Amino acid sequence: MITEEWIKRCVQQQQYRYSRHGDKERQNDGLSLAEVEEALVSGRIIEQYPDTGRGESCLWVGFSNHGKPVHIVCGRMSEWMVIVTVYIPLPPKFKNPYERGR
């Protein structure tokens, strides 16, 4: 199981990488690498996904230093964390950064 401690340790040790999709989505939402890292350091897991067909992952919510909400789907590749996708949670898909919409 992916834990909050493991994610934060991966960030501190710079032991993570972006998938192509994750980096593209980050850029599409105008998020800097620093903002994503800030969200990873300040956030927490809000959903666990035991196996999405590519292994376990989780949905992480955090905030940039300027208060921008960021969702990050984190996966595991051996001892490395993989950022599967990154986006800013917006209605109607999300009521707020912590709750899905209808």
Backbone bond lengths (Angstrom), bond angles and torsions (degrees), N, CA, C in turn:
res aa  C-N    CA-C-N  psi(-1)  N-CA   C-N-CA  omega(-1)  CA-C   N-CA-C  phi
1 M - - - 1.453 - - 1.531 109.08 -
2 I 1.311 115.35 136.17 1.459 120.71 176.00 1.524 108.00 -76.78
3 T 1.318 115.89 131.02 1.459 120.60 -179.09 1.525 110.87 -115.67
4 E 1.322 114.96 161.04 1.466 120.29 176.99 1.525 110.79 -60.92
5 E 1.323 116.30 -39.64 1.462 120.58 -179.39 1.523 110.83 -63.03
6 W 1.343 116.57 -41.71 1.460 120.72 -179.80 1.521 110.70 -63.67
7 I 1.338 117.31 -43.99 1.464 120.93 179.34 1.523 110.39 -60.80
8 K 1.321 117.01 -48.52 1.468 120.16 -179.01 1.531 111.29 -63.17
9 R 1.332 117.12 -37.00 1.461 120.54 177.66 1.534 110.45 -65.26
10 C 1.323 116.84 -42.45 1.469 120.16 178.00 1.527 111.23 -59.67
11 V 1.326 116.51 -40.31 1.464 120.51 179.37 1.529 109.40 -66.82
12 Q 1.318 117.26 -48.04 1.466 120.92 -179.57 1.525 111.68 -58.93
13 Q 1.315 116.86 -37.41 1.466 121.55 -178.03 1.531 112.38 -91.02
14 Q 1.339 116.28 4.96 1.471 121.21 -177.80 1.525 111.01 53.37
15 Q 1.332 115.40 42.31 1.456 122.09 -177.53 1.529 109.37 -109.63
16 Y 1.331 115.30 55.74 1.456 120.88 178.17 1.511 109.11 -147.07
17 R 1.310 114.34 160.71 1.463 120.67 176.74 1.509 109.49 -146.44
18 Y 1.317 115.88 161.47 1.457 122.80 177.34 1.519 109.76 -94.79
19 S 1.324 116.31 141.09 1.464 119.44 166.06 1.532 106.43 -73.94
20 R 1.310 117.39 162.88 1.479 119.72 176.52 1.522 110.30 -57.63
21 H 1.328 115.17 -44.89 1.464 120.25 -179.86 1.528 110.54 -61.38
22 G 1.335 116.63 -45.12 1.455 120.99 -178.86 1.514 112.29 -60.19
23 D 1.319 116.70 -43.10 1.464 119.52 -179.38 1.528 111.11 -69.64
24 K 1.327 116.63 -37.29 1.467 120.39 178.02 1.531 110.49 -63.74
25 E 1.324 116.85 -45.43 1.466 120.55 179.43 1.529 111.82 -65.30
26 R 1.330 116.58 -37.07 1.469 121.10 176.08 1.522 109.68 -58.04
27 Q 1.315 115.64 -47.94 1.461 120.58 -179.43 1.529 111.24 -66.28
28 N 1.338 117.11 -39.72 1.470 120.40 179.39 1.522 112.26 -59.77
29 D 1.345 116.71 -33.70 1.463 120.48 179.21 1.525 112.59 -91.42
30 G 1.320 117.34 5.92 1.454 121.39 176.67 1.522 113.98 68.22
31 L 1.325 116.78 28.64 1.467 121.34 -179.98 1.526 109.98 -93.31
32 S 1.310 116.12 132.97 1.464 120.48 177.30 1.529 109.55 -82.05
33 L 1.316 115.45 162.66 1.467 120.25 175.54 1.525 109.82 -59.63
34 A 1.331 116.73 -39.51 1.469 121.11 179.87 1.524 111.05 -63.71
35 E 1.345 117.96 -41.02 1.466 120.26 179.72 1.527 111.71 -63.10
36 V 1.316 116.44 -39.08 1.466 119.99 178.73 1.526 109.56 -66.14
37 E 1.320 116.59 -43.35 1.461 119.71 179.11 1.534 110.47 -63.70
38 E 1.324 117.73 -40.37 1.473 121.51 177.31 1.524 110.27 -59.91
39 A 1.327 116.25 -42.26 1.467 120.54 179.34 1.531 111.07 -66.30
40 L 1.328 117.07 -36.38 1.463 120.33 178.74 1.527 111.51 -67.48
41 V 1.300 116.93 -35.87 1.468 120.87 -179.28 1.528 111.25 -74.29
42 S 1.338 116.89 -33.44 1.471 120.60 -173.06 1.521 114.30 -97.09
43 G 1.331 117.65 -5.46 1.457 119.31 -168.04 1.503 117.05 -99.26
44 R 1.354 112.22 -163.37 1.459 120.29 -179.78 1.522 109.65 -156.84
45 I 1.320 115.45 163.58 1.466 122.40 177.95 1.526 108.56 -78.43
46 I 1.340 116.31 132.79 1.468 119.52 174.85 1.524 112.80 -115.44
47 E 1.335 117.96 -16.92 1.463 121.51 175.12 1.526 108.72 -147.46
48 Q 1.324 116.10 140.06 1.464 122.26 175.10 1.524 108.35 -109.35
49 Y 1.326 116.87 138.57 1.455 122.57 176.40 1.534 107.38 -121.72
50 P 1.347 117.86 104.18 1.467 120.77 -175.93 1.523 113.70 -57.21
51 D 1.333 117.98 -43.06 1.459 120.42 178.34 1.509 109.21 -162.01
52 T 1.314 115.75 114.64 1.463 121.54 -179.36 1.525 111.38 -99.24
53 G 1.313 117.09 16.93 1.454 121.16 -176.88 1.518 111.67 99.23
54 R 1.325 116.48 -17.43 1.469 121.55 177.59 1.523 110.57 -124.61
55 G 1.320 115.69 20.06 1.455 119.69 -179.39 1.516 111.58 103.64
56 E 1.316 114.44 -179.35 1.459 119.55 -177.11 1.527 111.10 -73.63
57 S 1.330 114.63 154.02 1.453 121.23 176.57 1.526 107.83 -158.48
58 C 1.314 115.22 176.56 1.458 119.90 178.48 1.528 109.34 -151.14
59 L 1.318 114.70 160.93 1.452 121.43 174.52 1.517 107.52 -101.56
60 W 1.300 115.54 124.08 1.464 124.08 -177.31 1.519 108.55 -110.88
61 V 1.308 117.20 138.22 1.465 120.90 172.66 1.519 108.20 -120.78
62 G 1.306 115.01 134.88 1.458 121.72 177.19 1.519 108.62 -152.34
63 F 1.311 114.87 179.94 1.465 120.57 -177.34 1.517 109.84 -132.88
64 S 1.328 115.15 142.74 1.463 119.38 174.21 1.529 108.02 -70.55
65 N 1.300 116.58 169.80 1.462 120.23 178.83 1.524 112.25 -62.54
66 H 1.335 117.18 -18.16 1.469 121.96 177.99 1.523 112.07 -97.19
67 G 1.333 117.18 9.64 1.459 121.85 175.90 1.512 115.46 85.09
68 K 1.327 118.07 10.30 1.465 121.28 179.15 1.524 109.18 -75.30
69 P 1.352 118.65 124.30 1.466 120.11 178.26 1.532 110.63 -72.92
70 V 1.319 115.38 141.05 1.465 120.88 -178.73 1.530 108.63 -137.61
71 H 1.331 116.20 130.85 1.459 122.17 171.73 1.520 107.83 -103.60
72 I 1.331 115.08 137.22 1.459 121.18 -179.21 1.529 107.74 -135.63
73 V 1.311 116.48 124.83 1.461 120.01 173.01 1.526 106.01 -92.93
74 C 1.338 114.57 117.43 1.461 122.12 -176.29 1.524 109.56 -107.77
75 G 1.307 115.75 133.49 1.450 121.58 175.62 1.510 110.13 -122.58
76 R 1.315 115.49 -179.21 1.460 120.41 -178.14 1.527 108.75 -124.45
77 M 1.323 114.47 134.68 1.460 121.34 172.62 1.518 105.55 -130.55
78 S 1.326 115.19 95.56 1.463 122.32 -173.43 1.526 107.71 60.75
79 E 1.319 118.42 -121.22 1.464 121.04 179.79 1.524 112.46 -93.11
80 W 1.324 116.99 -0.53 1.466 121.49 -177.73 1.518 110.84 -97.08
81 M 1.322 115.07 145.31 1.458 120.64 172.38 1.529 107.95 -89.58
82 V 1.312 115.41 139.18 1.464 121.34 176.58 1.518 108.25 -115.63
83 I 1.314 115.31 129.31 1.462 120.65 174.56 1.523 106.35 -87.34
84 V 1.318 115.03 104.65 1.460 122.15 -174.69 1.524 110.58 -74.53
85 T 1.321 116.10 -45.27 1.461 121.11 175.05 1.519 109.48 -155.41
86 V 1.310 115.10 159.94 1.463 123.48 -178.66 1.516 107.18 -142.23
87 Y 1.345 116.39 136.47 1.466 118.95 177.56 1.522 109.66 -161.06
88 I 1.316 114.42 165.09 1.456 121.42 173.88 1.524 106.54 -92.83
89 P 1.334 118.54 122.17 1.472 121.01 -178.31 1.532 110.57 -72.11
90 L 1.316 115.82 121.82 1.472 121.42 -177.31 1.519 111.03 -130.77
91 P 1.346 116.85 153.95 1.467 120.20 172.25 1.524 109.31 -64.53
92 P 1.293 119.36 153.33 1.455 128.53 4.02 1.527 113.39 -86.12
93 K 1.346 117.04 -8.83 1.462 119.11 -177.00 1.533 111.81 -64.41
94 F 1.328 116.78 -33.08 1.461 121.11 179.04 1.521 110.31 -130.22
95 K 1.346 116.20 132.96 1.469 122.09 175.38 1.517 109.59 -69.65
96 N 1.327 115.08 -41.19 1.454 123.44 178.84 1.530 105.60 -155.24
97 P 1.323 118.86 177.95 1.462 118.93 -176.73 1.528 115.52 -59.12
98 Y 1.336 117.04 -18.16 1.468 120.46 -175.68 1.522 114.73 -106.59
99 E 1.337 118.11 -12.29 1.473 120.89 -174.53 1.509 112.18 -129.31
100 R 1.336 114.92 134.35 1.467 120.43 175.32 1.528 109.63 -72.02
101 G 1.319 115.32 149.36 1.456 121.10 174.06 1.511 110.18 -82.24
102 R 1.275 116.24 -168.87 1.474 120.80 179.66 1.487 112.81 -89.95
